[in-house]
Amino acid sequence: MLSVAMLITTGLIPIPAAAADVATLRPVRACAELVRTYDLPGAVTHVTAATVVPATATEPENCDVRGYVEPAVRFQLRLPITTYAGRYVQVGCGGFCGGVTAPPFTDCGLPHGGDVAVASTDGGHVGTTPLVFDDGKWAENNQTARDDFAFRAPHVVSLASKRVITAFYGAPPRKSYFSGCGREGLLLAQRYPHDFDGIVSGAPAGLWGPLFGVYQTWLAKVNTGADGKPILTAGKLPALHAAAVASCDRSDGLADGAIDDPRACRFNPASLTCPPGTDNADCLTTAQVEATKRLYAPPTDERGRKLYPAGQAVGSELAWYGWIIPAPELGGVSYAYALADNYLRYMAYPNGTPHSSVEKFTFTAREFDRLIPEGVRSNAMSTDLREFRRSGGKLVLWQGWADQAIPAPGTTDYYQRLTRASGGPAATQSWARLFMVPGFYHCYHGDKLTEYDPLRELVAWVERGASPDRTIATGRDADGKVFRTRPVFPYPLRAKYTGTGSIDDAANFVPAPPSKPVRDIVNWAGNDLYGLSGPVAP
């Protein structure tokens, strides 16, 4: 769940602007005059600074607004002074948040990138180390901070931003959008259906409690030996990944160095077992084979019941470094361990009840159930989005099939459950679509495809009624040169090569239906959680 403010990229295929002929709006007051208190019900907002920032080669002149919503939800709002065209885009924060990252001027399809007002937030607290490695101590015995992070912060920042926008330009935003990678997008659609006209929710971490309390703990524990050291090491990942791709690359009918849908793969890491008495970079020891098998599998309880919908995807191996295998540049720990341990120590259980840790946690039905009361406050698992749909909202879900942080089958599971609750595929795709990007890791980057952002397609859908039938993922090398483009069609459609032209050119692919009906719903311990919706801000 890295910050979307750091990850938003620009697609290659331009989309005609929904409102290219709409005149820009000029401010009706000076930037500095925004510094004041805005008495919003339930969201009293204090703007503490508002400064004019000169234009650069890549960004427009803007009024940089800093402030907070009571009690402590900090935000940054950037308001174009000469290029604003009436849109507001709020971006998500990553991990446990804890810091305000400057929101980028995102590309909504107009000739310039400064047509939008943009905002971001810290989630309602200041982390010891912002974003992923925040230690979570702010949540200990602090229900207000917990609630701000769990369900209140993105909502009240949307209210505050729109109020300040109205004060600055003399009118509220014509259209409002949220673009994030993680839990917030789905949470906003479910609990605050009138906040945004359109939502992009990448790698939607709706299964928040099970994801951090169970799955990240699983990743941390199954690859740790009795000596406390990682079993599978970084030096083995290239050979493991190469073998996985070689085994499964053609499962989609095209040898392109990528695995379209890892669920169709039957790779056995035992094929890489080292000869007796050897331990080379191109093979796995017996212990490493077993650890790899467990990483590919979901955690289960004492009865064999799944405690999370899936395990690591075949094809995601190169992304295990840092996330699963500790990295020196990360202080010698892994993202999975840091997230799980801090969650279990400070956030996973109601204040005043016994907490846990990675070392103490056991994969049992009892421990899973202990996570539910607090987890429901943060989860975004409800399939009841009727009010968002009735309000005219449009939802774009997306995820990489090789996401090493949040296994993709949890998202396809949610989307099929949403589809069933919403009247079937056709009815659901009229307002909510899912895009699955082959070989893509968590939120950004991948082995063959490195950029994906469907925000412009969402804007065209909301403002022109242009349903997103085709989006584009891009692969760039270290020098920024494009080496591959690939279309990503609404799930369950997949991209099929036409048989002519370069396999690295998106123009040479067409949509194809799945070979058999999709059966994405996973029977797991969290089945009952989809019917629950957590609290909302008053």
C-alpha positions as CSV (number, residue, x, y, z in Angstrom):
1,M,0.0,0.0,0.0
2,L,2.6,2.5,-1.0
3,S,1.4,6.1,-1.4
4,V,-0.5,6.7,-4.6
5,A,0.8,10.2,-4.5
6,M,4.2,8.7,-5.3
7,L,3.0,6.2,-7.8
8,I,0.5,7.8,-10.2
9,T,1.7,7.5,-13.8
10,T,0.4,8.7,-17.2
11,G,-1.0,6.2,-19.7
12,L,0.0,6.2,-23.3
13,I,-3.4,6.4,-25.1
14,P,-5.0,9.9,-24.8
15,I,-8.6,10.0,-24.0
16,P,-10.6,13.0,-25.3
17,A,-11.3,15.3,-22.4
18,A,-14.8,15.2,-21.0
19,A,-14.9,18.9,-20.6
20,A,-12.1,20.3,-22.8
21,D,-14.3,23.2,-23.8
22,V,-15.1,24.1,-20.2
23,A,-13.6,27.4,-19.3
24,T,-11.1,27.5,-16.4
25,L,-12.2,29.0,-13.2
26,R,-10.1,31.8,-11.7
27,P,-9.9,32.5,-7.9
28,V,-12.3,35.0,-6.4
29,R,-10.0,35.7,-3.4
30,A,-6.3,35.7,-2.7
31,C,-4.6,32.5,-1.7
32,A,-3.5,33.9,1.7
33,E,-7.2,34.7,2.6
34,L,-7.9,31.0,2.8
35,V,-6.2,30.9,6.2
36,R,-9.1,30.7,8.6
37,T,-11.3,28.2,10.5
38,Y,-14.2,26.5,8.5
39,D,-17.0,25.4,10.8
40,L,-18.1,22.3,9.0
41,P,-20.4,20.0,11.0
42,G,-18.4,17.1,12.3
43,A,-15.3,18.3,10.5
44,V,-14.2,21.6,11.8
45,T,-11.3,22.6,9.6
46,H,-8.3,24.9,10.3
47,V,-6.3,26.2,7.4
48,T,-3.0,27.1,8.9
49,A,-1.0,28.1,5.8
50,A,-1.8,29.1,2.2
51,T,1.1,30.0,0.0
52,V,1.4,30.8,-3.7
53,V,3.9,28.4,-5.4
54,P,5.3,29.5,-8.8
55,A,4.8,27.4,-11.9
56,T,7.5,24.9,-12.9
57,A,8.2,23.0,-16.1
58,T,5.8,20.3,-14.9
59,E,3.4,21.9,-12.5
60,P,1.1,25.0,-12.7
61,E,1.2,28.0,-10.4
62,N,-0.8,27.0,-7.4
63,C,-2.0,27.9,-3.9
64,D,-0.5,25.4,-1.5
65,V,-2.9,24.9,1.4
66,R,-1.9,23.2,4.6
67,G,-4.2,22.5,7.5
68,Y,-6.0,19.9,9.6
69,V,-9.5,18.7,10.4
70,E,-10.2,18.4,14.1
71,P,-8.8,16.8,16.1
72,A,-5.7,15.9,14.1
73,V,-6.4,14.9,10.4
74,R,-3.7,16.8,8.5
75,F,-4.0,17.5,4.8
76,Q,-2.4,19.3,1.9
77,L,-4.6,20.8,-0.9
78,R,-3.1,22.3,-4.0
79,L,-5.2,24.7,-6.0
80,P,-4.2,25.8,-9.6
81,I,-4.4,29.5,-10.0
82,T,-4.8,29.8,-13.8
83,T,-5.6,26.3,-15.0
84,Y,-8.4,24.9,-12.8
85,A,-11.2,23.4,-14.7
86,G,-13.6,22.3,-11.9
87,R,-12.3,18.9,-10.9
88,Y,-11.1,17.7,-7.5
89,V,-8.9,14.6,-7.1
90,Q,-8.1,13.2,-3.7
91,V,-5.3,10.6,-3.5
92,G,-4.9,7.9,-1.0
93,C,-2.1,7.3,1.5
94,G,-0.2,4.1,2.0
95,G,0.4,1.5,4.7
96,F,-0.5,2.9,8.1
97,C,-0.2,6.5,6.6
98,G,1.3,8.8,9.2
99,G,2.6,11.5,6.9
100,V,1.2,14.0,4.3
101,T,2.8,13.4,0.9
102,A,2.4,16.2,-1.6
103,P,-0.4,15.2,-4.0
104,P,0.6,15.3,-7.7
105,F,-1.3,17.2,-10.3
106,T,-2.8,14.2,-12.0
107,D,-3.6,13.8,-15.7
108,C,-7.3,13.7,-16.3
109,G,-7.1,13.9,-20.1
110,L,-6.9,17.7,-20.7
111,P,-4.0,19.2,-22.6
112,H,-2.3,20.2,-19.3
113,G,-2.0,18.5,-16.0
114,G,-3.0,21.4,-13.8
115,D,-6.7,21.3,-14.4
116,V,-7.5,19.6,-11.1
117,A,-7.3,20.6,-7.4
118,V,-5.6,17.8,-5.6
119,A,-5.4,16.8,-1.9
120,S,-3.8,14.2,0.4
121,T,-3.9,13.4,4.1
122,D,-1.9,11.6,6.8
123,G,-4.8,9.5,8.0
124,G,-5.2,11.4,11.2
125,H,-1.9,10.8,13.0
126,V,1.8,11.4,12.7
127,G,3.7,8.2,12.4
128,T,7.0,7.5,14.0
129,T,8.2,6.6,10.6
130,P,5.6,7.6,8.0
131,L,3.9,5.1,5.6
132,V,4.8,1.4,5.6
133,F,7.2,1.2,8.6
134,D,5.1,3.4,11.0
135,D,5.3,1.5,14.3
136,G,1.7,2.0,15.1
137,K,2.2,3.2,18.6
138,W,-0.1,6.1,17.9
139,A,-3.0,3.7,18.0
140,E,-2.3,2.3,21.4
141,N,-5.1,3.4,23.8
142,N,-6.2,6.1,21.4
143,Q,-9.6,5.3,20.0
144,T,-9.9,8.7,18.3
145,A,-6.7,8.2,16.3
146,R,-7.8,4.7,15.5
147,D,-11.2,5.8,14.2
148,D,-9.7,8.7,12.2
149,F,-7.4,6.2,10.4
150,A,-9.9,3.4,10.2
151,F,-12.8,5.2,8.6
152,R,-13.0,9.0,9.1
153,A,-9.9,10.7,7.7
154,P,-10.5,10.4,3.9
155,H,-14.1,11.4,4.3
156,V,-13.6,14.6,6.4
157,V,-10.7,15.6,4.1
158,S,-13.0,15.5,1.2
159,L,-15.5,17.7,3.0
160,A,-12.7,20.1,4.0
161,S,-11.2,20.3,0.6
162,K,-14.5,21.0,-1.1
163,R,-15.2,23.8,1.3
164,V,-11.9,25.4,0.7
165,I,-12.2,25.0,-3.0
166,T,-15.6,26.8,-2.9
167,A,-14.1,29.6,-0.9
168,F,-11.2,30.0,-3.4
169,Y,-13.0,29.7,-6.7
170,G,-16.5,30.8,-5.7
171,A,-18.0,27.4,-6.6
172,P,-17.7,23.8,-5.5
173,P,-16.0,21.2,-7.7
174,R,-18.0,20.2,-10.7
175,K,-16.8,16.6,-10.3
176,S,-14.9,14.9,-7.6
177,Y,-12.6,11.8,-7.8
178,F,-10.7,9.6,-5.5
179,S,-7.6,7.7,-6.7
180,G,-5.8,5.4,-4.4
181,C,-4.0,2.0,-4.0
182,G,-5.3,0.3,-0.9
183,R,-8.4,0.3,1.3
184,E,-9.7,3.8,1.2
185,G,-11.3,3.8,-2.2
186,L,-13.6,0.9,-1.4
187,L,-14.3,2.2,2.0
188,L,-15.4,5.6,0.6
189,A,-17.8,3.8,-1.9
190,Q,-19.3,1.7,0.8
191,R,-19.6,4.1,3.7
192,Y,-19.6,7.6,2.1
193,P,-21.3,7.0,-1.3
194,H,-21.9,10.7,-2.0
195,D,-18.4,12.0,-1.5
196,F,-17.0,11.2,-5.0
197,D,-18.4,10.9,-8.5
198,G,-15.8,8.4,-9.4
199,I,-13.3,6.2,-7.5
200,V,-10.2,4.3,-8.6
201,S,-9.4,1.6,-6.1
202,G,-6.1,-0.2,-6.9
203,A,-5.2,-3.3,-4.9
204,P,-8.2,-2.8,-2.7
205,A,-7.1,-4.0,0.7
206,G,-10.7,-4.5,1.9
207,L,-9.8,-7.5,4.0
208,W,-7.9,-5.3,6.3
209,G,-7.9,-7.3,9.6
210,P,-7.2,-10.7,8.0
211,L,-4.7,-9.1,5.6
212,F,-2.5,-7.6,8.4
213,G,-3.3,-9.8,11.3
214,V,-3.1,-13.1,9.5
215,Y,-1.7,-13.0,6.0
216,Q,1.3,-10.7,6.6
217,T,2.1,-12.7,9.8
218,W,2.0,-15.8,7.6
219,L,4.5,-14.4,5.2
220,A,6.8,-13.3,8.0
221,K,6.7,-16.7,9.9
222,V,6.8,-19.3,7.1
223,N,10.1,-18.0,5.7
224,T,11.8,-17.7,9.1
225,G,13.9,-20.6,10.4
226,A,14.5,-21.8,13.9
227,D,17.6,-19.6,14.0
228,G,15.6,-16.5,13.2
229,K,17.1,-16.1,9.7
230,P,15.2,-16.3,6.4
231,I,15.0,-19.7,4.9
232,L,14.5,-18.6,1.3
233,T,17.2,-16.0,0.5
234,A,17.3,-13.2,-2.0
235,G,20.0,-14.9,-4.1
236,K,17.6,-17.7,-5.0
237,L,14.8,-15.5,-6.3
238,P,16.0,-15.0,-9.9
239,A,16.3,-18.8,-10.5
240,L,13.0,-19.4,-8.8
241,H,11.2,-16.8,-10.9
242,A,12.8,-17.9,-14.1
243,A,11.7,-21.5,-13.5
244,A,8.1,-20.4,-12.6
245,V,7.8,-18.3,-15.8
246,A,9.3,-21.1,-17.9
247,S,6.7,-23.5,-16.5
248,C,3.7,-21.3,-16.9
249,D,4.4,-18.7,-19.6
250,R,2.5,-20.5,-22.3
251,S,-0.6,-21.2,-20.1
252,D,-2.2,-18.2,-21.8
253,G,-1.2,-19.4,-25.3
254,L,1.6,-16.8,-25.8
255,A,5.3,-17.0,-24.8
256,D,5.9,-13.4,-23.7
257,G,7.8,-13.8,-20.5
258,A,4.8,-13.1,-18.3
259,I,2.0,-15.1,-16.7
260,D,-1.4,-13.7,-17.5
261,D,-3.4,-15.5,-14.7
262,P,-1.2,-17.4,-12.2
263,R,-4.2,-19.5,-11.1
264,A,-3.8,-21.5,-14.3
265,C,-0.2,-22.4,-13.3
266,R,0.8,-25.7,-11.8
267,F,4.4,-24.9,-11.0
268,N,6.2,-27.2,-8.5
269,P,9.3,-25.6,-6.9
270,A,10.6,-29.1,-6.1
271,S,11.8,-29.1,-9.7
272,L,14.6,-26.8,-8.5
273,T,15.7,-29.1,-5.7
274,C,19.5,-29.0,-5.2
275,P,21.5,-32.2,-5.6
276,P,22.5,-33.7,-2.3
277,G,25.2,-31.8,-0.5
278,T,24.9,-28.6,-2.7
279,D,23.4,-25.2,-2.2
280,N,23.8,-23.1,-5.3
281,A,22.1,-20.0,-6.5
282,D,20.3,-21.9,-9.3
283,C,18.6,-24.5,-7.0
284,L,16.7,-24.7,-3.7
285,T,17.5,-26.7,-0.6
286,T,14.8,-29.0,0.7
287,A,13.9,-26.4,3.4
288,Q,13.7,-23.7,0.8
289,V,11.4,-25.8,-1.4
290,E,9.1,-26.4,1.6
291,A,9.1,-22.7,2.5
292,T,8.3,-21.7,-1.1
293,K,5.4,-24.1,-1.2
294,R,4.0,-22.6,2.0
295,L,4.4,-19.1,0.5
296,Y,2.4,-20.1,-2.5
297,A,-0.3,-21.5,-0.2
298,P,-2.8,-19.5,1.9
299,P,-2.6,-19.7,5.7
300,T,-5.0,-22.3,7.2
301,D,-6.3,-23.0,10.7
302,E,-6.2,-26.2,12.8
303,R,-9.0,-27.8,10.7
304,G,-7.4,-26.9,7.3
305,R,-9.8,-24.0,6.7
306,K,-8.4,-21.0,4.8
307,L,-7.7,-18.0,7.0
308,Y,-7.1,-15.8,3.9
309,P,-8.4,-16.4,0.3
310,A,-5.0,-17.1,-1.3
311,G,-1.2,-17.2,-1.1
312,Q,1.6,-15.7,-3.2
313,A,1.1,-15.8,-7.0
314,V,3.4,-17.8,-9.2
315,G,5.3,-15.1,-11.0
316,S,5.6,-12.7,-8.1
317,E,8.9,-14.1,-6.8
318,L,11.2,-11.2,-7.8
319,A,9.0,-8.9,-5.6
320,W,9.5,-11.1,-2.5
321,Y,12.7,-9.3,-1.8
322,G,12.0,-6.6,0.8
323,W,8.3,-7.6,1.2
324,I,9.0,-11.2,2.5
325,I,12.8,-11.5,2.5
326,P,14.4,-9.0,4.9
327,A,16.4,-6.3,3.1
328,P,19.5,-4.5,4.6
329,E,18.2,-1.2,3.2
330,L,15.0,-1.7,5.2
331,G,16.8,-2.1,8.5
332,G,17.1,-5.9,8.1
333,V,13.4,-6.6,8.4
334,S,10.7,-7.2,5.8
335,Y,7.6,-5.1,5.0
336,A,5.4,-8.1,6.0
337,Y,7.0,-8.5,9.4
338,A,6.9,-4.8,10.2
339,L,3.3,-4.4,9.1
340,A,2.1,-7.6,10.9
341,D,4.0,-7.0,14.1
342,N,3.0,-3.4,14.5
343,Y,-0.6,-4.2,13.7
344,L,-0.8,-7.1,16.2
345,R,0.9,-5.1,18.9
346,Y,-1.0,-1.8,18.7
347,M,-4.0,-1.9,16.3
348,A,-5.6,-5.3,15.9
349,Y,-7.5,-5.6,19.1
350,P,-9.9,-3.3,21.1
351,N,-8.1,-1.1,23.5
352,G,-7.7,-2.7,26.9
353,T,-7.6,-6.3,25.6
354,P,-4.6,-8.6,25.3
355,H,-2.6,-7.9,22.2
356,S,-0.3,-10.2,20.2
357,S,2.8,-10.2,18.0
358,V,4.2,-12.1,15.0
359,E,6.0,-14.4,17.4
360,K,3.0,-15.1,19.6
361,F,0.3,-15.4,16.9
362,T,-1.1,-18.8,16.1
363,F,-3.1,-19.7,13.0
364,T,-6.2,-20.9,14.7
365,A,-9.9,-20.2,14.4
366,R,-9.8,-18.5,17.8
367,E,-7.1,-16.1,16.8
368,F,-8.9,-15.3,13.6
369,D,-12.1,-14.5,15.5
370,R,-10.2,-12.3,18.0
371,L,-9.3,-10.0,15.1
372,I,-12.9,-9.4,13.9
373,P,-14.2,-6.7,16.4
374,E,-11.5,-4.2,15.6
375,G,-11.0,-5.4,12.0
376,V,-14.6,-4.6,11.1
377,R,-13.9,-0.9,11.9
378,S,-11.3,-0.8,9.1
379,N,-12.4,-3.5,6.7
380,A,-14.0,-2.5,3.4
381,M,-15.7,-5.8,2.6
382,S,-19.3,-4.9,2.3
383,T,-20.9,-5.8,-1.1
384,D,-23.8,-3.4,-0.5
385,L,-22.9,-0.4,-2.7
386,R,-26.5,0.4,-3.8
387,E,-26.3,4.0,-2.6
388,F,-23.1,4.6,-4.4
389,R,-24.6,3.2,-7.6
390,R,-27.9,5.2,-7.1
391,S,-25.9,8.4,-6.7
392,G,-24.4,7.8,-10.2
393,G,-21.0,6.8,-8.9
394,K,-18.5,4.9,-11.0
395,L,-16.0,2.5,-9.6
396,V,-12.8,1.2,-11.2
397,L,-11.1,-1.6,-9.3
398,W,-7.7,-2.8,-10.5
399,Q,-4.9,-5.0,-9.3
400,G,-1.7,-6.8,-10.5
401,W,-2.0,-10.5,-10.8
402,A,1.5,-10.7,-9.3
403,D,0.8,-8.5,-6.3
404,Q,3.1,-9.7,-3.5
405,A,1.5,-7.7,-0.7
406,I,-2.2,-8.5,-1.3
407,P,-3.0,-11.7,-3.2
408,A,-5.1,-10.9,-6.2
409,P,-7.7,-13.7,-5.8
410,G,-9.0,-11.8,-2.8
411,T,-10.0,-9.0,-5.2
412,T,-11.6,-11.3,-7.8
413,D,-13.4,-13.0,-5.0
414,Y,-14.8,-9.6,-3.8
415,Y,-15.8,-8.6,-7.3
416,Q,-17.7,-11.8,-8.0
417,R,-19.5,-11.4,-4.6
418,L,-20.3,-7.7,-5.6
419,T,-21.5,-8.9,-9.0
420,R,-23.9,-11.4,-7.4
421,A,-25.2,-8.7,-5.0
422,S,-25.6,-6.2,-7.8
423,G,-27.8,-8.1,-10.3
424,G,-25.2,-9.9,-12.4
425,P,-22.3,-9.1,-14.7
426,A,-24.1,-6.7,-17.1
427,A,-25.8,-4.7,-14.3
428,T,-22.5,-4.5,-12.3
429,Q,-20.4,-3.4,-15.3
430,S,-22.6,-0.5,-15.9
431,W,-21.1,1.2,-12.9
432,A,-18.3,-1.0,-11.5
433,R,-15.5,-2.7,-13.4
434,L,-12.4,-4.7,-12.5
435,F,-9.1,-4.7,-14.4
436,M,-6.4,-7.3,-13.7
437,V,-2.9,-6.4,-14.9
438,P,-0.7,-9.4,-15.8
439,G,2.6,-9.7,-14.0
440,F,2.1,-6.4,-12.1
441,Y,3.3,-6.2,-8.5
442,H,1.8,-4.2,-5.6
443,C,0.5,-0.8,-6.7
444,Y,3.3,-0.1,-9.1
445,H,5.9,-1.8,-11.2
446,G,6.3,-5.3,-12.4
447,D,8.6,-7.6,-14.4
448,K,7.3,-6.7,-17.9
449,L,4.7,-4.0,-17.2
450,T,5.7,-1.1,-15.0
451,E,3.0,1.5,-15.2
452,Y,-0.8,1.5,-14.9
453,D,-3.3,4.2,-14.0
454,P,-6.9,4.1,-15.2
455,L,-7.9,7.6,-13.8
456,R,-8.4,9.2,-17.2
457,E,-10.7,6.3,-18.3
458,L,-12.7,6.8,-15.1
459,V,-13.1,10.6,-15.8
460,A,-14.3,9.8,-19.3
461,W,-16.7,7.3,-17.9
462,V,-18.2,9.7,-15.4
463,E,-18.3,12.8,-17.6
464,R,-18.9,11.4,-21.1
465,G,-20.5,8.1,-20.4
466,A,-17.6,6.4,-22.2
467,S,-17.4,2.9,-20.5
468,P,-13.8,1.8,-20.0
469,D,-13.7,-1.1,-22.4
470,R,-9.9,-1.0,-22.8
471,T,-7.1,0.4,-20.6
472,I,-3.4,0.3,-21.2
473,A,-0.5,-0.9,-19.1
474,T,3.0,0.1,-20.1
475,G,6.5,-1.3,-19.6
476,R,9.5,1.1,-19.4
477,D,13.2,0.3,-19.0
478,A,15.5,2.1,-16.5
479,D,16.0,4.9,-19.1
480,G,12.3,5.5,-19.4
481,K,12.0,4.0,-22.8
482,V,8.8,2.1,-23.6
483,F,9.5,-1.5,-24.4
484,R,5.9,-2.9,-24.1
485,T,2.3,-1.8,-24.1
486,R,-0.5,-4.2,-23.3
487,P,-4.3,-3.7,-23.2
488,V,-6.1,-4.6,-20.0
489,F,-9.8,-5.3,-20.6
490,P,-12.6,-5.5,-18.0
491,Y,-12.4,-8.7,-16.0
492,P,-13.0,-11.5,-16.8
493,L,-11.9,-10.6,-20.4
494,R,-8.3,-11.2,-21.2
495,A,-6.0,-9.8,-23.9
496,K,-5.5,-12.3,-26.8
497,Y,-2.7,-11.9,-29.3
498,T,-4.1,-11.5,-32.9
499,G,-1.2,-13.5,-34.3
500,T,0.4,-10.7,-36.3
501,G,2.7,-7.8,-35.3
502,S,4.8,-7.3,-32.2
503,I,3.7,-8.9,-29.0
504,D,4.9,-5.8,-27.3
505,D,2.4,-3.5,-29.0
506,A,-1.1,-3.2,-27.4
507,A,-2.6,-2.7,-30.9
508,N,-2.1,-6.4,-31.7
509,F,-4.3,-7.7,-29.0
510,V,-8.1,-8.1,-28.8
511,P,-10.4,-9.0,-25.8
512,A,-11.2,-12.6,-25.3
513,P,-13.6,-14.3,-22.9
514,P,-12.4,-16.9,-20.4
515,S,-12.3,-20.4,-21.6
516,K,-14.8,-21.4,-18.9
517,P,-17.2,-19.6,-16.5
518,V,-15.4,-17.8,-13.7
519,R,-15.8,-19.2,-10.2
520,D,-13.9,-16.7,-8.2
521,I,-15.6,-16.9,-4.8
522,V,-13.3,-18.5,-2.3
523,N,-14.7,-20.4,0.7
524,W,-12.7,-19.2,3.6
525,A,-13.0,-18.2,7.3
526,G,-14.1,-14.6,6.4
527,N,-17.2,-15.5,4.5
528,D,-19.5,-13.8,7.0
529,L,-17.5,-10.5,6.9
530,Y,-18.9,-9.4,3.5
531,G,-22.2,-8.8,5.1
532,L,-20.8,-6.4,7.6
533,S,-20.2,-2.6,7.3
534,G,-18.2,-0.7,9.9
535,P,-19.1,2.6,11.5
536,V,-19.2,6.0,9.7
537,A,-18.2,9.5,10.8
538,P,-21.1,11.4,12.3
